[in-house]
């Protein structure tokens, strides 16, 4: 027959509680760090991915328009002049 040892039960309960406290502290630290990082990034005036993609698309379109205009200008300059 096995008897229950009150001391071991108390140690086991203490360890269980300590793990719960440690997990809670970890969650609190993660939340605080994420909040700090979010505020830091907001203060740095970074652009979002959507804003970056929109500006990149606008730049690509402008580049294509410039190439088309350059081709037209080159063709006009190469054409013989009639007076």
C-alpha positions in Angstrom: 0.0 0.0 0.0 1.3 3.4 -0.9 0.8 6.3 1.4 0.5 9.9 0.2 3.3 12.1 1.2 2.0 15.5 2.1 5.4 17.2 1.6 5.7 15.8 -2.0 2.2 16.8 -2.8 3.0 20.4 -1.6 6.2 20.4 -3.7 4.3 19.2 -6.7 1.6 21.8 -6.3 4.2 24.5 -5.8 6.0 23.5 -9.0 2.7 23.5 -10.9 1.9 27.0 -9.6 5.4 28.2 -10.4 5.0 27.0 -14.0 1.7 28.9 -14.3 3.3 32.0 -13.0 6.3 31.6 -15.3 3.9 31.2 -18.3 2.0 34.3 -17.3 5.2 36.3 -16.9 6.3 35.1 -20.4 3.0 36.2 -21.9 3.2 39.6 -20.2 6.8 40.1 -21.4 5.8 39.1 -25.0 2.8 41.5 -24.9 5.0 44.3 -23.5 7.7 43.8 -26.1 5.3 43.6 -29.0 3.6 46.9 -27.8 7.0 48.6 -27.5 8.1 47.4 -30.9 4.8 48.5 -32.5 5.2 52.0 -31.0 8.8 52.2 -32.1 7.9 51.3 -35.6 5.0 53.7 -35.7 7.3 56.5 -34.6 9.8 55.7 -37.4 7.2 56.6 -40.1 7.7 53.3 -42.0 5.5 52.6 -45.0 3.2 49.7 -45.2 3.7 46.9 -47.8 0.5 48.1 -49.6 1.9 51.7 -49.9 5.3 50.4 -51.1 3.6 48.2 -53.7 1.4 51.1 -54.9 4.4 53.4 -55.3 6.4 50.7 -57.1 3.6 50.2 -59.6 3.4 53.9 -60.2 7.1 54.1 -60.8 6.9 51.2 -63.2 4.1 52.8 -65.2 6.1 56.1 -65.3 9.1 54.3 -66.5 7.2 52.6 -69.3 5.6 55.9 -70.3 9.1 57.6 -70.4 10.4 54.8 -72.6 7.4 55.2 -75.0 7.9 59.0 -75.1 11.7 58.6 -75.7 11.0 56.2 -78.6 8.5 58.7 -80.2 11.1 61.5 -79.7 13.8 59.4 -81.3 11.6 58.6 -84.2 10.7 62.3 -84.7 14.4 63.4 -84.5 15.4 60.7 -87.0 12.7 61.6 -89.5 13.8 63.8 -92.4 12.9 67.4 -92.0 10.6 68.8 -94.7 10.5 72.6 -95.0 
